C-alpha cells in the first residue's frame, strides 16, 4: 500500500462525502449492529461499515477492513475484550467521525483551511483516521482516503434505503453480507447490490515464525540446570504506552512477562515490536536466556494464548517441562493491572 498522503482533490472529495453523510443523520435509525459492506474498487477488499451514534455520544462511520477487521468488530460486539488498550488494538478500520474542534490536530486544521471549509459547534468537525492492530490511530494515505470516500457515499445510500426497508440487510443465508460492488462503465463507477461471504481470513494469528529450536543450547540447559517443583506463567500483551521511531507511525510494543505462579513475582520482562517476524523469536530467546542464566527447569509452564502454546511447545517438550493452557494467569493479570495503573498516573 502506498504511503503517499491524499492530494488536495482527494481531501476535497472526502470532506464532501463526510458532510453529505452527516446531513442524513442515519444514526437516528441505524444501530452499530446493522453491518453492510462496500467493496473497494481499487483493491477488491470489502470494508464492513458500522454506523455509530445511536446513543448520542460518538457519531461516526467505521469501515472494518477485510475479514480481519470484521473479526475484530465481532470480538468487540461480543464483549470478549473488556476495553482499554486491548480494545483499541483489535481494530483494523478506517473511521470518519464528527468531533469537537479540540480533537483535531494541526494537520487536520490545515486541510480544512486549504479547502476553505467552515465548521462550528460540537460534533461538527470531520476527523479521519486509520486504525491498525498494534499501531496508534494515524492519518490517512491517499488510497485510504479514496476508499473512505466511496464508503461514505455508499453508506449514505444504504442508510436511506434501510430507513424505508429495515429488513434489507437480513441475509438470504447465514454467513453472507449485503455488499455494494462497483463496476467501471467508461469513466464512472456504477454500483450494484450483492450478497457476499467474507474472504478466508488472511490474518495468521497462530503462525509460528520463530527460528528452529537450538538443540545444542537445549542440551546445554538440560546438562546444567536444576529441576524444580515450580510453576511459571508466560504471557504477552500490548503496552499502553506508544513508541515512535523517527517519522514512522507510532506503535504499541508487546510486553512479555514471566512470573512465578504462586508468589506472583515477575522473573523476566521484555518489550518487542508487534511484528510476528520479530517478537516470537525474541520471546523464545528471552525465556531460554532466563532458564540458562538461572540454571533452572520448572516443572510446569502455564500459558493462555494458543500462539504461545505452539511457540513454546518445541522447547518445553525437549526440556521435559509440562506446558499447559489455562483460562487465567493470576500472577500476570495482577502485574498487568499494576503496569497499566502506573502508566495511567504518569
N, C-alpha and C positions, 0 to 999 in steps of 0.2 A: 504494500500500500504506500502511495506517495505521501510524503510528509509536508508537501507544499501547502501553505495556508490558502484560504479561499481568496479569489480575486474580488475586487470591489463589486463586480456584477453578480458574482455568486452570493456575496453577502446581501446585496440588494434583493435578489430573488428569495433568499431565506427569510429575511425580515418581512417581506411582503406576505409570504406564506404563513408565517407565525402570526402576523397581525390579523389576517383573514380567519385563521383557525380560532384565535381568541374571541373574535367577534361573535361566533355562534354559541360560545359558552356551553359546549356539549357535555361538560361535567355535570350539568344540571339534570341530565337524563341517562348518562352512562356511568357504569361502575368500573373500577380498575380490574374487574374480572371479565369484562367484555372485550376479550382479546381478538384481534384480527391481524392479518399480515399484509405487508407491502413488499413486493419483490423488487430488489434493486436492479434497475435496467442495465446498469454497468457491470455488475459482478454476478448477478443471479442469486445472491444471498437474500433470504427472506428476513425482514425486520418485523418482529411481532409487536404491535402497537398497543399501548396501555394508556387510557385517558385517566388522568389523576385530577382530583379537585372536588369530588362529591361531598367531602366533609368540610369544604370551605377553607382549607388550610394551605395546601400546596397544589397549585394549578400548573399542569404540565402534560406534555405528551412524551412518554418514554418509548423508545423503539429498541426492543431487545434483539440483539444481532445473532441470527442463526439459531441452531439448536442449542448451542452452549448458552446463549443469552436466555433462551426460553426456559432451559433447565434451571438457571439461576432465579428467574422470575417465579417459577413454581415452588422452589425452595423457600423463597421469601413469603409467598402466599400461604404456604402450609404452616408457617411458624417454626419450621425446623431450625432456623437460625434465629436466635433471640434478638439480635440487633447489634448496634455499635459498629466497630470497625469491620467485623466479620460480615455483617450485612452489606456494607459498602463494597467489600471485596468480592461479593457474589456477582455484582452487576457487570454485564457486558452489554452496553447500550449507548445510544445517543439520546440526549434529552434536550427538549425545548421547554423551558419553564418560564413563568412570569413572576418576576420578583420585585422587591423594593430596590430603589436605585443603589442603596448601600451594598447590595450583594454583587454589583458589577465591579469588575476590575478596570484598571486604566485602559487596557487594550480594548475591552468591550465598549467603553465610553468613546474611545477614539473612532471606532467603526460607526457608532451611532451618529457622531458628529460629522464624519465624512459623508454619510448618507443623508444628512440634514433631516434627521428624524426627531420627532418630539414625543416624549412620554412623560406623564405626570401622575403621581399618586401611587398607592400601594398595589402590588401585584400587577403592575402595568409594564414593567421593563423586561423585554425578551432576553433570556440568557440561554446560551447554547453550550453544551459540554459533552465530551466523550468520556465514557466510563469503561475501564478495563480492569479485570481482577488483578489485584496486586499493585495497581497504579493510582495515582492521585487523579481526580477528575481534571480534564485538560481541555485545551482549546481545540476547535475542530480543524481538520485538514480540509482542503478543497473537495476531496472525494466524499468526506463525511458530510460536508455542508450540502453538496448536491443531493445526496440520498435523503438527508433530513428534510430538505425542501420537498422532494417527492412525497415523503411520508406525511408531512403536514398537509399537503394538498389532498392526498388520497384519504387521510384520516378525517378531514372536514367533510368530504363527500360521503364516506361510510357513515359518519356520525349522523348526518342529516337523514340518510336513508334508514338508519337504525331507529331514529325517532319515530318514523312512520311505521316501521316494521320491526319491533323488538325481538322477533324470532329469527331474523335473517342470519344471525351468527351461529345458530344451532346446526351442528354438522350433520350431514346425511349418514355418517357412520363414525364411530369412535376413532379418535386419533387424527382427524382431519381438521384443518383450519380454513376459514374464509380468507382468501388472499387476493389482493389486487395485483394484476400482472400486466405489464406493458409490452406492446409490440410497436415497432417503428414503422410508420407509414409516411414516406417522404422525409420531411424534416421534423415531424411531430411524433410524440409518443401517444399511442392510443391504448387506453386502459380497459381491462375487462375483468370479470369475476372468475375465480377458480377455487376449487376445494383441493387443498394440497396437504400431504403429510410432511412433517419436519424431516429434513435430510438426516441420514445417520450421523450421530454426534461425532464431531471431529476432535473434541477435547479428549486428551489421553490421560485421564486422571490417574490411572494406576500403572501407566507405562513406567518401567524402570530403566533409567538410562545411566545408572552408576557404572563405574568400571568393574570388570570381572574381579571376583574375590581374590585377594592377595594370599595365596595358600602358604607362602613362606612366612608371612607375618603372622598368620593364624597359628601356625605350628610353633612359632617363637612365643606367642602369648600362652599357648597351652603348656609349653615347657616351663615357663617361669611363673605363671600366675597361680594364686591360691584359690581354690574353690570355696565359696562362702554361701551360707544359708541366707541369702539376701535377695530381696525382690526390688527391682528397679522399674521406674516408669520413664517412657520416652514419648515426647510429643512435640509438635511444632505448630506455630500459629503466626498470624500477621502481627507485626509491631504496630502500635497505634501512632508511632512517630514516623513521619515520612522522611525520605532521604533524596537529595537531589545532587547529581553529579554533573558538573559543568552546566550546559544548557539543555540537558536531556529532561524528559518528562519525570517528575518525582515519582518514586516508588515506595512501597511499604515492604521492608525486608521481612523475611521469615525469622522467627526466633525458635531455636531448638533448645529444649530443656531435657536434662537427665536428672531424675530425682529419686531419692530413697522413698519407697512406698510407705514405710511405717513412720519414719521420723519427719518426712516432708522436706528434708534437707536437699537443696539444689546442689548437685555434684558437678554438673557441667552445663555450660550455656554457650550458644554460638549464634551468630547472626549471618544470614546469607541472602543474596538476591533471590527473588521468587522466580527463578528460571530453572526449569527442571534439569537442564543440562549442567547446572552448577550446584544447586542446593543438595540434590541427592548424593552426589559424590562427596560433598563436604560433610554431610551428616554422617555417612559411614566412616569417613576418616576421623571425625571428632570422637565418635564413640569408641573406635578402635584405639585412638590415642589415649582415651581415659582408661580403658582396660589395661593397656600395656604399661602406661606410666604408673598406675596404682597396683599393678600386678594382681588383679582380682578377676575371677569369673563368677558372676552371680548365678544363683540357682534359677531365677526366672526374670524375664523382662516383659512388662505389660505395655501394650500399645492400644490405641483406639482406632486409628485410621488403617484402612486396608493397604494404602500405599506404603506405610511404614512396615506393616507385616511383610509385604512382598520384598521390600527393600532390605530388611534385616534378616529374613529367614535364611538366606545362604550363609550368613555369618554365624547366627546363633546355632544352627544345626551342626556346623562343623566344630563349634566350641562346646557343644553339649549343654547349651542353655535352653531352658524351656521358654518358648515365645508364645504369648497368649494375647488374644484380642479381648478387650473388655469395654463395657459401655461408659465407664467413668474412671478417670485418673485423678483421684482426690488431691494428691500432693501437687500435681502440676496445675490443676484448676485453681488451687489456693495461691500458688505462685503467680499464675497468670493474672488473677484478680488484683493482687498486690501491685504487679507491674503496671497494669492499666491505671490503677488509682494513683500511683506515683506520677505517671506522665500527665494525668488529668490535673494534678495540683500544680504542675510547673507553669 
